């Protein structure tokens, strides 16, 4: 049963139970109105640290802060009634040691009401994931291309070709063993993603990882076409809202300059019309 037809909010065990059954549908959201739209159709609404680039115009996710994640996390939780909100842990909030990760993860959950967090990293983050899950923090893992490590990786490239394939498989097995309830595979070759999906007992959520994952996630602004100059290979555009918005704003500007807006029906009279006698 998907989140859109469930009578209760989706929680981590529900997502884990979807392994091999109905594909898990995930989209990002950063505001209450968009969370309400996503909530009607998806199983998970991800408050991604991509908000740094999408909402705040940052060049990468590295500059995103805990305060930003909490602000947007609260907004999304207010709009999500069925789909499960998952909040990204920002760069620098969990890498130092498991205790630091728990302090910040518990803060994210307590101050937003979200039931789970997501963090990046495989084998080297397994101890942290185990520490969190043992203390009541459900974790969605994220391996493959990890955007917070883009400077180390050398760009937003495919991860898992050649000799990297076995390392990625080790990362996948490590986060599963540590207790993650699901794992995002980003920009992973399709065949390798299928192997990982078959090997794990937790759902894999693909983004640029092919159709054989247990679910899919996209940045909502990408799939709605809000950016006219950004077209990643792995994104299918289901609308062209950026183009429509540009046309609407241009029409508005033209009406204002021509004094065609506001028209009489958009204005208030100085005197109210007299009421007809009863």
Residue, then its C-alpha position, 0 to 999 in steps of 0.5 A: x500500500x502506498x502512502x497516498x492510500x494509507x490511513x496512517x503516516x508512513x514510518x521507517x518500518x513501512x518503507x523497509x517492508x516495501x522491499x521488493x514490493x511496490x516501488x518507493x516513491x520519493x520527492x524532495x520538498x522544502x516548503x509547506x505548499x510543495x510538501x502538501x502536493x508531494x504528500x498526496x502521491x509519495x511515500x517519502x518527502x525528503x528535505x534534501x540539503x539540495x535546498x542550499x542550491x535550489x532555494x538559497x542559490x549556493x554553489x553546492x550543498x556544503x554551505x547548508x547549516x543545521x538552522x537551514x535544515x530545521x527551518x525547512x524541515x519544520x515547514x515540510x513536516x507541517x505539510x506532510x500528513x501521510x508521506x514520511x519526512x526525512x531530513x538530510x544531515x548537513x555537511x559538518x554535522x555528523x562526520x566528526x564522531x558518532x556522539x556529534x552525529x547523535x546530538x545533531x540528528x536528535x536535534x533535527x528530529x526534536x525540533x522538526x518532528x521528522x521521524x528519520x534523517x539521511x546521511x552520506x557515506x558507506x563503510x566509514x559511516x557505518x559506526x555512526x549509523x549503528x550508533x544512531x539506530x541503537x539510540x532511536x534515530x532511523x537512518x536513510x543512508x546515501x552512497x555512490x555520488x555523495x554531493x557533500x564530498x564533491x570536492x574529494x570526488x572531483x565533481x558530480x560524476x558517476x561512481x561505481x565503474x571498474x574497480x569502484x564497483x566492489x567498494x560501492x558494494x561494500x558500502x551498501x552492505x556496511x550501511x545495511x549491517x549498521x541498521x539503515x532502513x534504506x539507502x539512496x544510490x546516486x549516479x551509480x551504473x545501472x547494472x551495479x545498482x541492480x546487483x546492490x538491490x538484489x544483494x540487500x534486504x533494505x530498499x534501494x532508492x535510485x537517483x540516476x541509478x536505473x529502473x531496477x532499484x526498489x524506488x526512485x527520488x528526484x529533486x521536485x524542482x528538477x522534475x517540474x522543470x523550474x530551472x530552464x538551464x539545468x537538465x541532468x541526464x537522469x531527470x525526466x521533466x514532467x512539466x515545464x513550470x520555469x518556462x510557464x512562469x517566465x511567460x506569466x511574469x513577462x505578461x504581468x510586466x507588460x500589463x503593468x507598463x501598459x497600465x492594463x493591470x490592475x483593471x477596474x475589477x481588481x480595484x476598490x471603489x471610493x464609495x460602496x454601491x447603495x444596497x437595494x431596498x428590501 
